[in-house]
Amino acid sequence: MKENQKFIFNEENIPLDNSKIKFISNKGTEFIVYKYYDKALKIYKPNYNLSHLSKEELIILKNIHSKRILLPTGILKDYQGKLIGYEMPFISNPKDILTSKTKDLYKELEIIKQDIDLLSNKNIILRDINPSNTIYNGKLYLIDPGNYLINNLNEITFNLKTDNLSLKEKEKIILKRNYNKINILINSLLFSHITDYYQHYQIIQFIMKIHYEQHIKYNLDILKMFFNPNLTINESINNFIANNIKENPQEKAYILSLYKK
Protein backbone atom coordinates (compact mmCIF):
# COMPACT_ATOMS: atom_id res chain seq x y z
CA MET A 1 0.00 0.00 0.00
CA LYS A 2 1.27 3.46 -0.90
CA GLU A 3 1.93 5.76 2.04
CA ASN A 4 -0.50 8.43 0.84
CA GLN A 5 -3.36 5.88 0.77
CA LYS A 6 -3.48 6.20 4.55
CA PHE A 7 -4.38 9.90 4.38
CA ILE A 8 -7.60 11.88 4.08
CA PHE A 9 -7.27 14.89 1.79
CA ASN A 10 -9.23 18.13 1.88
CA GLU A 11 -10.57 19.82 -1.23
CA GLU A 12 -7.26 21.67 -1.69
CA ASN A 13 -5.61 18.22 -1.92
CA ILE A 14 -3.75 18.79 1.35
CA PRO A 15 -3.56 15.68 3.59
CA LEU A 16 -4.99 15.99 7.08
CA ASP A 17 -2.73 15.37 10.06
CA ASN A 18 -3.45 11.74 10.99
CA SER A 19 -2.20 12.26 14.54
CA LYS A 20 -5.03 14.76 15.15
CA ILE A 21 -7.85 12.57 13.81
CA LYS A 22 -9.78 10.98 16.69
CA PHE A 23 -12.35 8.22 16.18
CA ILE A 24 -15.83 9.10 17.50
CA SER A 25 -18.38 6.58 16.23
CA ASN A 26 -19.37 4.10 13.53
CA LYS A 27 -22.86 3.36 14.85
CA GLY A 28 -24.78 4.80 11.89
CA THR A 29 -25.43 3.07 8.59
CA GLU A 30 -23.79 5.80 6.53
CA PHE A 31 -20.70 7.25 8.21
CA ILE A 32 -17.70 6.67 10.37
CA VAL A 33 -17.31 9.87 12.38
CA TYR A 34 -14.02 11.38 13.56
CA LYS A 35 -13.02 14.56 15.33
CA TYR A 36 -10.33 16.75 13.77
CA TYR A 37 -9.57 19.91 15.79
CA ASP A 38 -12.97 21.69 15.87
CA LYS A 39 -14.36 19.72 12.92
CA ALA A 40 -16.34 16.50 12.61
CA LEU A 41 -15.16 14.33 9.72
CA LYS A 42 -17.93 12.18 8.27
CA ILE A 43 -16.41 9.42 6.17
CA TYR A 44 -18.76 7.26 4.13
CA LYS A 45 -18.72 3.57 4.99
CA PRO A 46 -17.28 1.40 2.20
CA ASN A 47 -20.57 0.03 0.86
CA TYR A 48 -22.64 3.19 1.28
CA ASN A 49 -24.52 4.38 -1.80
CA LEU A 50 -23.46 7.94 -2.68
CA SER A 51 -26.00 8.40 -5.45
CA HIS A 52 -28.14 10.91 -3.56
CA LEU A 53 -25.31 13.24 -2.51
CA SER A 54 -22.75 14.06 -5.17
CA LYS A 55 -19.68 16.26 -5.01
CA GLU A 56 -21.64 18.96 -6.83
CA GLU A 57 -24.44 18.79 -4.26
CA LEU A 58 -21.95 18.99 -1.40
CA ILE A 59 -20.50 22.14 -2.97
CA ILE A 60 -24.00 23.66 -3.04
CA LEU A 61 -24.56 22.77 0.63
CA LYS A 62 -21.21 24.09 1.86
CA ASN A 63 -21.91 27.48 0.32
CA ILE A 64 -25.13 27.93 2.30
CA HIS A 65 -24.48 29.64 5.63
CA SER A 66 -27.05 28.30 8.09
CA LYS A 67 -26.62 28.70 11.85
CA ARG A 68 -28.22 25.67 13.54
CA ILE A 69 -29.06 23.23 10.75
CA LEU A 70 -25.45 22.33 10.11
CA LEU A 71 -24.15 21.77 6.59
CA PRO A 72 -20.82 20.59 5.19
CA THR A 73 -17.96 23.07 5.38
CA GLY A 74 -15.57 21.10 3.18
CA ILE A 75 -15.23 18.04 0.96
CA LEU A 76 -12.97 15.10 1.87
CA LYS A 77 -11.20 12.91 -0.69
CA ASP A 78 -8.93 9.89 -0.83
CA TYR A 79 -5.46 9.85 -2.40
CA GLN A 80 -7.03 9.30 -5.84
CA GLY A 81 -9.25 12.36 -5.49
CA LYS A 82 -12.45 10.38 -4.99
CA LEU A 83 -15.16 11.74 -2.71
CA ILE A 84 -15.14 9.90 0.64
CA GLY A 85 -17.07 12.30 2.88
CA TYR A 86 -17.19 15.81 4.23
CA GLU A 87 -16.35 17.93 7.24
CA MET A 88 -18.62 20.05 9.40
CA PRO A 89 -18.47 21.78 12.80
CA PHE A 90 -17.98 19.45 15.78
CA ILE A 91 -20.59 20.08 18.48
CA SER A 92 -19.71 19.00 22.02
CA ASN A 93 -20.92 19.24 25.63
CA PRO A 94 -24.54 18.07 25.21
CA LYS A 95 -27.02 19.08 27.89
CA ASP A 96 -30.54 18.10 28.91
CA ILE A 97 -32.80 20.46 27.01
CA LEU A 98 -35.67 19.98 29.48
CA THR A 99 -33.77 21.71 32.29
CA SER A 100 -33.19 24.87 30.22
CA LYS A 101 -35.40 27.96 30.31
CA THR A 102 -38.33 27.98 27.91
CA LYS A 103 -37.29 31.43 26.66
CA ASP A 104 -33.93 29.97 25.59
CA LEU A 105 -35.75 27.30 23.58
CA TYR A 106 -37.83 30.03 21.92
CA LYS A 107 -34.65 31.85 20.92
CA GLU A 108 -33.13 28.70 19.40
CA LEU A 109 -36.31 27.81 17.52
CA GLU A 110 -36.41 31.33 16.07
CA ILE A 111 -32.88 30.82 14.71
CA ILE A 112 -33.86 27.42 13.32
CA LYS A 113 -36.84 29.11 11.63
CA GLN A 114 -34.41 31.40 9.82
CA ASP A 115 -32.44 28.33 8.71
CA ILE A 116 -35.60 26.58 7.47
CA ASP A 117 -36.58 29.61 5.39
CA LEU A 118 -33.05 29.93 4.01
CA LEU A 119 -32.75 26.25 3.05
CA SER A 120 -36.26 26.10 1.59
CA ASN A 121 -35.49 29.12 -0.56
CA LYS A 122 -32.45 27.20 -1.86
CA ASN A 123 -34.64 24.14 -2.63
CA ILE A 124 -33.05 22.06 0.14
CA ILE A 125 -35.41 19.36 1.45
CA LEU A 126 -34.85 18.12 5.02
CA ARG A 127 -35.03 14.35 5.48
CA ASP A 128 -33.20 12.66 8.34
CA ILE A 129 -34.30 15.05 11.09
CA ASN A 130 -34.68 13.25 14.43
CA PRO A 131 -33.49 13.51 18.05
CA SER A 132 -30.50 11.22 17.47
CA ASN A 133 -29.20 13.74 14.92
CA THR A 134 -29.79 16.67 17.26
CA ILE A 135 -27.51 18.09 19.94
CA TYR A 136 -28.43 20.68 22.56
CA ASN A 137 -25.60 22.37 24.45
CA GLY A 138 -27.26 25.68 25.21
CA LYS A 139 -27.82 25.97 21.46
CA LEU A 140 -29.92 23.54 19.45
CA TYR A 141 -28.06 21.97 16.51
CA LEU A 142 -29.26 19.64 13.77
CA ILE A 143 -26.10 17.86 12.75
CA ASP A 144 -26.71 15.40 9.91
CA PRO A 145 -27.03 16.84 6.39
CA GLY A 146 -26.16 13.57 4.67
CA ASN A 147 -29.74 12.79 3.72
CA TYR A 148 -30.84 16.17 2.40
CA LEU A 149 -32.33 16.43 -1.06
CA ILE A 150 -31.61 19.33 -3.38
CA ASN A 151 -34.39 20.45 -5.72
CA ASN A 152 -35.77 16.91 -5.92
CA LEU A 153 -39.51 17.12 -5.34
CA ASN A 154 -40.20 13.83 -7.10
CA GLU A 155 -39.04 11.87 -4.04
CA ILE A 156 -41.50 13.60 -1.71
CA THR A 157 -44.54 14.27 -3.95
CA PHE A 158 -45.21 10.80 -5.32
CA ASN A 159 -48.58 11.56 -6.94
CA LEU A 160 -47.94 15.13 -7.98
CA LYS A 161 -46.34 16.17 -11.26
CA THR A 162 -43.96 18.98 -10.36
CA ASP A 163 -42.38 19.81 -13.74
CA ASN A 164 -45.00 22.43 -14.58
CA LEU A 165 -45.06 24.08 -11.16
CA SER A 166 -43.70 27.59 -10.77
CA LEU A 167 -40.68 28.23 -8.56
CA LYS A 168 -42.99 29.80 -5.98
CA GLU A 169 -45.23 26.72 -5.94
CA LYS A 170 -42.23 24.41 -5.57
CA GLU A 171 -40.83 26.50 -2.73
CA LYS A 172 -44.20 26.38 -0.97
CA ILE A 173 -44.18 22.55 -1.08
CA ILE A 174 -40.60 22.41 0.22
CA LEU A 175 -41.32 24.97 2.94
CA LYS A 176 -44.34 23.02 4.19
CA ARG A 177 -42.39 19.75 4.13
CA ASN A 178 -39.45 21.26 6.03
CA TYR A 179 -41.63 22.82 8.72
CA ASN A 180 -43.49 19.53 9.15
CA LYS A 181 -40.19 17.71 9.72
CA ILE A 182 -39.04 20.27 12.31
CA ASN A 183 -42.44 20.25 14.03
CA ILE A 184 -42.19 16.48 14.48
CA LEU A 185 -38.69 16.95 15.89
CA ILE A 186 -39.89 19.61 18.37
CA ASN A 187 -42.65 17.31 19.61
CA SER A 188 -40.18 14.46 20.01
CA LEU A 189 -37.62 16.56 21.88
CA LEU A 190 -40.22 17.87 24.31
CA PHE A 191 -42.52 14.91 24.86
CA SER A 192 -40.76 11.63 24.03
CA HIS A 193 -39.78 11.20 27.71
CA ILE A 194 -43.46 10.83 28.66
CA THR A 195 -43.94 7.11 29.17
CA ASP A 196 -47.71 7.24 29.67
CA TYR A 197 -48.74 6.28 26.13
CA TYR A 198 -52.26 7.72 26.43
CA GLN A 199 -51.03 11.03 27.82
CA HIS A 200 -48.43 11.29 25.06
CA TYR A 201 -51.17 10.59 22.50
CA GLN A 202 -53.36 13.33 23.99
CA ILE A 203 -50.56 15.89 23.88
CA ILE A 204 -49.78 15.27 20.22
CA GLN A 205 -53.47 15.30 19.30
CA PHE A 206 -53.94 18.60 21.18
CA ILE A 207 -51.04 20.21 19.33
CA MET A 208 -52.24 18.91 15.96
CA LYS A 209 -55.73 20.27 16.63
CA ILE A 210 -54.36 23.77 17.34
CA HIS A 211 -52.05 23.47 14.36
CA TYR A 212 -54.87 22.78 11.89
CA GLU A 213 -57.61 24.90 13.44
CA GLN A 214 -55.45 28.03 13.54
CA HIS A 215 -53.44 27.29 10.38
CA ILE A 216 -50.15 27.46 12.27
CA LYS A 217 -47.05 26.67 10.22
CA TYR A 218 -44.48 26.33 13.00
CA ASN A 219 -45.03 24.69 16.38
CA LEU A 220 -43.01 27.40 18.09
CA ASP A 221 -46.12 29.57 17.79
CA ILE A 222 -48.15 26.91 19.61
CA LEU A 223 -45.58 26.66 22.39
CA LYS A 224 -45.77 30.43 22.89
CA MET A 225 -49.50 30.10 23.54
CA PHE A 226 -49.11 27.60 26.37
CA PHE A 227 -45.53 27.62 27.70
CA ASN A 228 -44.35 30.22 30.23
CA PRO A 229 -41.02 31.59 28.94
CA ASN A 230 -39.71 32.14 32.47
CA LEU A 231 -40.09 28.52 33.55
CA THR A 232 -37.83 25.63 32.67
CA ILE A 233 -39.02 23.58 29.74
CA ASN A 234 -39.87 20.68 32.04
CA GLU A 235 -41.95 22.98 34.27
CA SER A 236 -43.71 24.39 31.21
CA ILE A 237 -44.55 20.89 30.01
CA ASN A 238 -45.96 19.92 33.41
CA ASN A 239 -48.10 23.10 33.54
CA PHE A 240 -49.28 22.51 29.99
CA ILE A 241 -50.37 18.97 30.83
CA ALA A 242 -52.11 20.04 34.06
CA ASN A 243 -54.05 22.82 32.34
CA ASN A 244 -54.91 21.29 28.98
CA ILE A 245 -54.74 17.49 29.03
CA LYS A 246 -57.74 15.84 30.65
CA GLU A 247 -58.18 12.08 30.83
CA ASN A 248 -61.19 10.51 29.13
CA PRO A 249 -61.58 6.97 30.54
CA GLN A 250 -63.45 5.58 27.51
CA GLU A 251 -60.99 7.08 25.04
CA LYS A 252 -58.07 5.91 27.16
CA ALA A 253 -59.32 2.32 27.17
CA TYR A 254 -59.77 2.39 23.40
CA ILE A 255 -56.35 3.95 22.66
CA LEU A 256 -54.56 1.56 25.00
CA SER A 257 -56.31 -1.40 23.39
CA LEU A 258 -54.89 -0.29 20.03
CA TYR A 259 -51.45 0.15 21.58
CA LYS A 260 -51.48 -3.38 22.98
CA LYS A 261 -52.24 -4.78 19.53
N, C-alpha and C positions, 0 to 999 in steps of 0.2 A: 504493500500500500504506500502511495506517495505521501510525503509528510503533510502537504497542504490539504489532503483529503480529510484530515482531522479537524480542520478549521471551519468556522462559520464566517461568511463574508457579508459585510453590509453592502448597500447599493452602490457605494463608491469603490467596491471591490477591495476593501481593506479588511483583513482578517481581525476578528475579535480576539481579545486576550483570553485564552482558554483558562488561565489561572483565576480569572474573575467571574467565570460562569458557574453559577451554583444551581444544582438541580432542585426543583420545587415539587413537581408532581407529574405523574403520567396517568392519572385516574380517568381522564376523559377519553372519548372515542376518537378525538381529532388530533390533539396536541400532546407533546411533551413540553412542559413549561419550565423555564429556567429564569433565574434572576441574574442580571448583568448591570452592576452599578444601580442606577435608579430606574432601570428598564426591566420589563418582563419580555423574555424571548419565547415566542410560541412557535415551536417547530412541529411541522406536520408529521404524524406517524407514518411509517413506510407505506402502508397500504391505503392511506386515506385518499379519497377521491377529490381532486382539486378543481373539478369542472365548474363548480359554482363560484369560485373566487380566483380570478386570474390575476396575473401581474398588473394588467391594465386597470382592473377593478381596485386592487390594493392602492395603486397610485391615486385613483380618484378619492378613495377613503382617506388617505393620509394627508390630502390637501384640504380636508374639511376640518375646521377648528371648533369642535364641540368641547364642552366643559365637563360634563358628567357621563355622557354616553361615550365611552372611550373608543377611539379608532386607532388604526395602525399609525405609527410615526416613522416607520422605515421598513424596507423590504430586506429579507435575509436570503442569502443564496449559498449554494455549495461551491466547491472549487471549480466546477464546470460552468458556473453561472446560472444553474437551475434554481428556480424558486423553491425554497424549503420552509418558508414561514415569514413571520414579521415580528417587529418589536412594537411595544406600546408601554405607557407608564406603568410602573410597578406600584400597586397600592397595598399598604401595610397597616398594621395596628387596628384590626377590626374591633368594633364595639357592638354592644347590644343596642339596637335602635330603639327598643321599647323604653329604655331608661332615659332617653334624651327628651328635651322639651319639644312639645308639639310645634311651637313657633319655629324651631330649627328645622323640623321636617318640612314645614310650609316653605321655608326659604329654599331648601334643597329641591323640592318639587317644582318650584317656580323656575329654577335654573334648568331642571330637566325639561320643563315645558319649552324653554327657549331652544334646547337641543332638538326636541321632537320637531318643532317648526322648521328649524334649520335643515335637518336631515330629510324631512318630507319634501321640502322645497327643492332638494337636490335629488329627489326620486329614490331615496334610500329607504328600503322596507325592513323594519325590525322583525327578527324571527326568534332567535334563541334567547328570549328575555325571561329569566326566572330567578328565584332567590339564590340558587347556587352560583349564578353568574353575577351576583351583586355583592358589593362590599360597602359597609357603612363604617366610617372611622371619624365621625363628626361631619363628614360629607358623604353623599350617597352616590356611589359609582356603579355603572353598568359596564362590565369589563370584558365582554366576549363578542367582538364584531365578526367572528369567523363565519357566522351563518346569515349575514345580512344579504339582501338582494338589492341590486341596483337596476332601477328602471325595468323591472321584470314583473309586470302585473299578471301575466298569464299563470304564474304559479300560485296566485292568491285569489284570482277571480275565475274559477273554473268554468262557469257557465256564462260568462260575460265576454263579448268580443270587445277588446280594448283598442284595436288599431285605429278606429274612427273617432275615438274620444279626443277632445281637446286637451291641451296641457293642463288647463285648470280643472277639468273633470278628472284627469288622472291623479293630479295632486290631491284632490278631495278624497279619492279612494285611499290613497297612501296615507294621508293624514288621519283618516278615520281608523284605518288598520293599526297605525302606530300608536294612537291614543288608546285603542282597545287593549293592545299588548301591555302598555304601561299601566293601565287601570287594573288589569289582572294581577300584575306584579305588586302594585300598591296593596291590593286586598290580601295577597299572600303574605307580604311582609308584615302586615298589621294583625292579621287574624289567624294565620296558620297554626299558631301556638294553642289555639282554643280546641281542646280535645272533645268537648261536648259536641257531637256531630250535629244534633238538632239546632243548638244555639248558633253554631257556625253557619248552618244552612239559613237560618233566619236573618243573620247579619248580611249575608251576601244578597239574599232576596230583597231586604230592605234597601240596600244601596242600589241595586238594579232598578227597583221601583222608582226611587228618586231620580236616578239617571235618565230613565225613559220619560217619566211624567214631566220633568222640567227641562228636557232636551239638553242635558249637561254633557259636555264633551270630555271633560277631564275630572277624575274623581277628587282631585284637590279641592274643587269647588264644593263638593259634598262634605268633605272633611271640615271645611271652614264653617259649614252650617251647624255642625254637631260637636266638634272638638274644641275645647278651651285651649287657646294657644299658650297659656301660662302654666298649664299642667304638663306633667310628663306624658309621653304617648300612652304608656300603660294606664295611667290614671284617666286619660281621656277616653280610652277604650272602655274601661270599667264604667265610667259615667254614661257613655253612649249606650252601653248594654242595659244599664239600670233604668234609663229614661225612655228607651225606644223599643227594646226587645222584650215582648211579653209572651210567655209560654201558652200555647194552645194544646191542651192534652190530646184532643182527637187528631190534630195535625201531627203532633209529635209522634203518636203511635204509628200513624201511616208512614211518615218519613223514615222512622227507625226500622219499620218493616221492610222498606225498600233497601235500606242500607244493609240489613242483614242478608238480603238476597245476593 
